[in-house]
Amino acid sequence: MAVDDVLSQGSVVTGQVQALAAEARTLEANAPDDPTRADACRVRSQLNELAAVLEGDRALRLSSPPPGEEQLRYSMALIRREVEQLQAILRPPPPQPA
């Protein structure tokens, strides 16, 4: 699953995000050292946050009465923010000048 899938498919990929969080939980539990465990914890935590926002988006879209455009835009903005935070965690830091 790519982060772009989350932005294009929204709550449809919630299960995939939850599965990735479970994998990160396993990596965290089996990490060989504290720095690796901390990294896995950050990824797991952010995946859990993203899954929660996706679940909220799904509930909003299925609600009655149907959500307004402003509510949908806000929900997508929340998803986008969580995706950006996940990308920031997953991207390696820029190389340090020598």
Helices and strands as residue ranges (DSSP letters): H 3-9, G 10-13, H 14-29, H 34-61, H 69-90
